[in-house]
Every structure is written in structure tokens, then in C-alpha cells.
Amino acid sequence: MIEGASTTQTRLADHIQQLAAFAPTAFPVLSLYLDLVPHQHDHDRDAAFVRAALADRLTSLHPHAPERESLERDTSRIDAWLRECLPPSASGLAIFACSGDGFFDVVQLDTPIERRALYVGPVPHLYPLVRLEDEYPRYAAVMLDAHHARIYVFGLDTTPREAVIAGPAVGGWSQARFHRHGVNLHLERLDDVVENLDRIVTDDDLRRIVVTGHDAAVPRLRQQLPARLSSKLVDVLQLDRNAGEGRVLHATLAALQAQDTDAGRGHVAWMRDVARTSIPLS
């Protein structure tokens, strides 16, 4: 079990996999989702929401039933965590708790949750997290012009991290709440671009690539991509060479989301099935 864990060192996709491995338990598992932006971290309001959502469930249980005691301890621990541990920078939050099974796990996010909700079931309710990870996938974006290339890694991580590749490190971008790093390259040899892209895709375990640009370098790059990279290529977009990072992000993300709409996502369908095992109390 994960005791007192938070996603300070874990990507969202990895954390979802850890939570999905939780074995069903006889004790109730609480899955709490909070959007922290609209009410500016109103701890009292969030704690009152949890208590109100659980009121009927608690009164239906015997005062000394182990399941009720587990829920009451979870409610107290969530209240304490919200008051004492919640960082001001968090925009979204998911808490999974089952004190009867020694389980308490927190996912802090830089992106707001769609709506607050509380679920009770035998396993963590993960569908909202899967949807969020689907909406903001991690991928590589390559921007080319006649003389330069810039490689970005865009993705929704749960914590900032330093760049670990050659070239200037790029800091956080608060508007998009994305953490990414980049490298500037001169296009004296496209082999250098392919080599850097290959290393980044491998190091970050990226599954998709989008290329932007409208110069002759784009088709030349496509020809030089090895099969392991060309198989990950989602689209080639025409963008002005002066397009800023925001434009690159939104254009490339739109291309990925269009692919997802066409192809569908199997693990989202699987999570819909998993969601049926939890009872929403929102």
C-alpha cells in the first residue's frame, strides 16, 4: 500500500499505474477530487463538502462498525491534510484514503480538476485522473526552420523538474501550467536533430512526436527519422517560424487531441468500467 505518498517525484501516468494496482478491500476507499482554483483554497469549505457527502453513508453504519471507524478516520485525516499540508501552488487535488487498510495517497496537480467529487468503493476511483492525463499527454514537439531546430517536451507532470539535456534549460510556464524542457540546435546537420530527439524520446519515455515548420528541412527530417521515431510521428504542422511557445503548444496539443478523437483511447474505456465499482457522492 502507499502510505502518506504524494506525487512529488512521480509523473501522473506513473502514479495512475500505482493506484490501479490497489487490490480491492472490504473497507471503503474514499476518492476525493477538488478543484482548488475557484475558492482560493477554502479549507473549511472543502472539509464541509467531505463531511456532508459522507453523512448518509456514516449514519447507515453501526456506530462501532469497522467500516464506519475507517471512514471517520479518513475524514479527519483529509481535513488535517487540507489544513496543514496543502501547498498554495496546487490547482487540483485528488486524495485516496482507506484507513482501515492503511492507505492514504495524495495527487497534487498544477491543473484544475473539472469538478469536485467524492467516490466510495472497494478501489480508488481513477477515471477523472485518466481523463486529465489523456487531455494533457506528454510528447515531443520539434520546430524547424531553415537554420535552427527547437525540441520541446510538453507534458502535465505533477512537479517541476530541471532539464537534463544539452542546451539552455527552460523554466516553468505558469499560463499553461506545463513543465517542459527544450534544446536549441543549429541545422548544420539534421543528424544532430535526430540524435537529440531520439535521446529525449528515450529518456522521457515519450510515445508521440509532432513536427512543425514549413521549410525544406521538414521533409528532410522525416526521411532521416529511424523507424522507432517515425512510428511515433503524429502530424506535421505548418507554423510560422516566429510562432511563440504558446502557439507551438496549442497547435501540437490540438493535433494530438484530434488523433485521440479519431482513434479513441482504450484505457479510458477500461476506466469507465472501473468507475462503475465506485459510488459517487458528489
Secondary structure, 3 states (H helix, E strand, C coil): CCEEEECCCCCHHHHHHHHHCCCCCCCCEEEEEEECCCCCCCHHHHHHHHHHHHHHHHHCCCCCCHHHHHHHHHHHHHHHHHHHCCCCCCCEEEEEEEHHHCEEEEEEECCCCCCCEEEEECCCCCHHHHHHHHHCCCEEEEEECCCEEEEEEECCCCCCCCCCCCCCCCCCECCCCECCCEEEEECCCHHHHHHHHHHHHHHCCCCCEEEECCCCHHHHHHHHCCHHHHCCEEEEECCCCCCCHHHHHHHHHHHHHHHHHHHCCHHHHHHHHHHCCCEECC
